[in-house]
Amino acid sequence: MPSARQDSLSIFFPAYGDWGTIATMVAIAHRTARKLTDDFEVIVINDASPDHVAEVLEEMQRVYPDTLRVVTHARNKGYGGALKSGFAAATKDFVFYTDGDAQYDVRELELLWAKRAKADLVNGYKIKRSDPFHRILVGKSYHHFTRFIFRLPVKDVDCDFRLIRRYVFDIVQLEYDSGLICVELMTRIHRAGFRIEQVPVHHFHRMHGSSQFFNIPRVARVLFGMLGFWWKVFVDQKGNLPKADPSTFRNSDVGRSGAGSEGSGSGSGSGSEGTDADASGADATARSAGTIGTVAGRAPEGGR
C-alpha cells in the first residue's frame, strides 16, 4: 500500500445558499488536506446558488489560486446533479465530499483517511443527529426503510460524509439528480462488491437557514423515485449490474470514465472556473463544525 503522502485527494462541496459558510469550509479543507497528502485539490460546485456564493468563491480563488477550483451550474440541477458534477470534476486517487451547510466537521476527514487502506468507500455515520425532532423522526424512518428494501449493510445511508476511491466510478454510473442519489450511490457501490468501512462522525446543528428537502411533496417525489429505482435494481437489472474486479481495480491507479450523466462539468485546471454543457456553477460551502453557521437550505430539488 502506498504511503499516506503518495495518495492524492480531491475534496468537493456541493453548495446552494451557503454563502455564510463557504469561506471557512474551503479554508478548513485546505488545512486538513495538507496534513494528509501533498497532492490535493478542493472543488466547489455552485448549483446555481441565488446568493453571494459566486462572489465569495471568486475571492477565495485569490487566496488558493493553485488548489481551489469552481464548477458553476447555469441552472439548478438538484442535489444529485451537484454530486455528479463533483465526482466528474475530481481528478485525484480519493474523492471526499460533504455538504456545504457545515453540519459536519471537515477535519474529521482524517478519521476516514486512516481507514482507506482496506476500503473502496469509507462511509461516515452520525454519532447523534443534531436536527429538530421531526427531522430526526423522518430521518430514522427513511434510513430503516432504505436499508431494508435495498439490503444495505451500512449504519447510516443518509450521512453525506464519504471518502471514495476514484476508480469506483469506472463501474458505478449515477443517474439521479434528486436526493435519491445517496441511496443510489450506496446501493450501486454495495452491489458492485466494493469494500466498505464505516467511521462515526459528529453532526452539528444547522445554525442558519432550513433544509429544503423536508416537505411532503419533495419527500413524496423521492419515495416514488425510490420505488422506481428498486424495480430497476432488483427486477430490470437483476444479475446484470456491473461488478468490481478486485484484481483489476484494487491497488491500482485506474482512470475513470465519469461519475454521472448529462454533462456534469468541471473547471479546467487548478484555480479555474468551469461551466458544463448546459449549466455549471460555483459554490463552496463553509464552516468548521460548530464555529460558523450555515445559511439557507439545500438546492430546490432533492436538497438535504
ZICORQUI-V171425 format. One record per backbone hydrogen bond with DSSP energy under -0.5 kcal/mol. NH is the residue of the N-H (numbers start at 1). CO is the residue of the C=O. E is the energy in kcal/mol with one decimal. If there is no record, write none. Layout:
nh=NH co=CO e=E
nh=NH co=CO e=E
//
This chain:
nh=6 co=3 e=-1.7
nh=7 co=3 e=-0.9
nh=9 co=39 e=-2.1
nh=10 co=94 e=-3.0
nh=11 co=41 e=-2.4
nh=12 co=96 e=-2.5
nh=13 co=43 e=-1.8
nh=14 co=98 e=-0.6
nh=15 co=45 e=-2.9
nh=21 co=18 e=-1.8
nh=22 co=18 e=-1.7
nh=25 co=21 e=-2.1
nh=26 co=22 e=-2.4
nh=27 co=23 e=-2.3
nh=28 co=24 e=-3.0
nh=29 co=25 e=-2.3
nh=30 co=26 e=-1.9
nh=31 co=27 e=-2.2
nh=32 co=28 e=-2.5
nh=33 co=29 e=-2.7
nh=34 co=30 e=-2.2
nh=35 co=31 e=-0.7
nh=35 co=32 e=-0.9
nh=36 co=32 e=-0.7
nh=36 co=33 e=-1.1
nh=37 co=33 e=-2.3
nh=38 co=5 e=-0.7
nh=40 co=38 e=-0.7
nh=41 co=9 e=-1.9
nh=42 co=67 e=-3.0
nh=43 co=11 e=-3.3
nh=44 co=69 e=-2.0
nh=45 co=13 e=-2.8
nh=46 co=71 e=-2.8
nh=46 co=281 e=-1.8
nh=47 co=15 e=-2.2
nh=47 co=45 e=-1.0
nh=48 co=46 e=-2.0
nh=56 co=52 e=-2.2
nh=57 co=53 e=-2.7
nh=58 co=54 e=-2.2
nh=59 co=55 e=-1.7
nh=60 co=56 e=-2.1
nh=61 co=57 e=-2.2
nh=62 co=58 e=-0.6
nh=62 co=59 e=-0.9
nh=63 co=59 e=-0.8
nh=64 co=60 e=-2.3
nh=68 co=64 e=-1.9
nh=69 co=42 e=-2.9
nh=69 co=67 e=-0.6
nh=70 co=272 e=-2.2
nh=71 co=44 e=-3.0
nh=72 co=274 e=-2.3
nh=73 co=46 e=-2.6
nh=73 co=280 e=-3.9
nh=74 co=72 e=-0.5
nh=79 co=301 e=-1.7
nh=80 co=177 e=-1.8
nh=81 co=77 e=-0.7
nh=81 co=177 e=-1.2
nh=82 co=78 e=-2.1
nh=83 co=79 e=-2.3
nh=84 co=80 e=-2.5
nh=85 co=81 e=-1.9
nh=86 co=82 e=-2.0
nh=87 co=83 e=-2.6
nh=88 co=84 e=-2.2
nh=89 co=85 e=-1.9
nh=90 co=86 e=-1.5
nh=94 co=8 e=-1.7
nh=95 co=164 e=-3.3
nh=96 co=10 e=-3.2
nh=97 co=162 e=-1.9
nh=98 co=12 e=-1.2
nh=99 co=160 e=-0.7
nh=100 co=14 e=-1.0
nh=102 co=99 e=-0.7
nh=106 co=104 e=-0.7
nh=108 co=105 e=-2.2
nh=109 co=106 e=-2.2
nh=110 co=107 e=-1.5
nh=111 co=108 e=-1.1
nh=112 co=108 e=-1.0
nh=113 co=109 e=-2.8
nh=114 co=110 e=-1.6
nh=115 co=112 e=-1.4
nh=116 co=113 e=-1.3
nh=118 co=115 e=-0.6
nh=119 co=116 e=-1.8
nh=120 co=195 e=-2.2
nh=121 co=195 e=-2.0
nh=122 co=163 e=-3.1
nh=123 co=121 e=-0.6
nh=123 co=197 e=-3.1
nh=124 co=161 e=-2.0
nh=125 co=199 e=-2.0
nh=127 co=201 e=-2.5
nh=131 co=129 e=-1.0
nh=135 co=132 e=-0.6
nh=136 co=132 e=-2.1
nh=137 co=133 e=-2.6
nh=138 co=134 e=-2.4
nh=139 co=135 e=-2.8
nh=140 co=136 e=-2.5
nh=141 co=137 e=-2.1
nh=142 co=138 e=-2.8
nh=143 co=139 e=-2.5
nh=144 co=140 e=-2.6
nh=145 co=141 e=-2.3
nh=146 co=142 e=-2.6
nh=147 co=143 e=-2.6
nh=148 co=144 e=-1.9
nh=149 co=145 e=-2.5
nh=150 co=146 e=-2.1
nh=151 co=147 e=-0.7
nh=152 co=147 e=-1.5
nh=154 co=152 e=-0.9
nh=159 co=156 e=-0.9
nh=160 co=158 e=-0.9
nh=161 co=159 e=-1.9
nh=162 co=97 e=-1.8
nh=163 co=122 e=-2.2
nh=164 co=95 e=-3.0
nh=165 co=120 e=-2.8
nh=166 co=93 e=-3.2
nh=168 co=165 e=-1.7
nh=169 co=166 e=-1.7
nh=170 co=167 e=-2.1
nh=171 co=168 e=-1.5
nh=172 co=168 e=-2.8
nh=173 co=171 e=-0.6
nh=174 co=172 e=-0.6
nh=174 co=259 e=-1.9
nh=181 co=178 e=-1.7
nh=182 co=179 e=-1.2
nh=184 co=180 e=-2.3
nh=185 co=181 e=-3.2
nh=186 co=182 e=-2.3
nh=187 co=183 e=-2.6
nh=188 co=184 e=-2.7
nh=189 co=185 e=-2.2
nh=190 co=186 e=-2.4
nh=191 co=187 e=-2.8
nh=192 co=188 e=-1.3
nh=193 co=190 e=-1.4
nh=194 co=189 e=-1.7
nh=197 co=121 e=-2.6
nh=199 co=123 e=-2.1
nh=201 co=125 e=-2.5
nh=204 co=103 e=-2.9
nh=207 co=205 e=-0.6
nh=215 co=213 e=-2.2
nh=219 co=215 e=-2.6
nh=220 co=216 e=-2.5
nh=221 co=217 e=-2.1
nh=222 co=218 e=-2.2
nh=223 co=219 e=-2.6
nh=224 co=220 e=-2.5
nh=225 co=221 e=-2.5
nh=226 co=222 e=-2.3
nh=227 co=223 e=-1.8
nh=228 co=224 e=-1.6
nh=229 co=225 e=-2.3
nh=230 co=226 e=-2.7
nh=231 co=227 e=-2.2
nh=232 co=228 e=-2.0
nh=233 co=229 e=-2.6
nh=234 co=230 e=-2.9
nh=235 co=231 e=-1.8
nh=236 co=231 e=-2.2
nh=237 co=232 e=-2.9
nh=240 co=237 e=-2.9
nh=241 co=237 e=-0.7
nh=244 co=192 e=-3.5
nh=246 co=244 e=-0.7
nh=248 co=245 e=-1.4
nh=249 co=245 e=-2.8
nh=250 co=246 e=-0.8
nh=252 co=249 e=-1.4
nh=254 co=252 e=-0.9
nh=264 co=261 e=-0.7
nh=269 co=267 e=-1.1
nh=272 co=269 e=-1.6
nh=274 co=70 e=-2.3
nh=276 co=72 e=-0.7
nh=276 co=279 e=-1.4
nh=281 co=72 e=-9.9
nh=286 co=100 e=-1.0
nh=291 co=288 e=-2.5
nh=292 co=288 e=-1.0
nh=302 co=300 e=-0.6
nh=303 co=299 e=-0.9
//
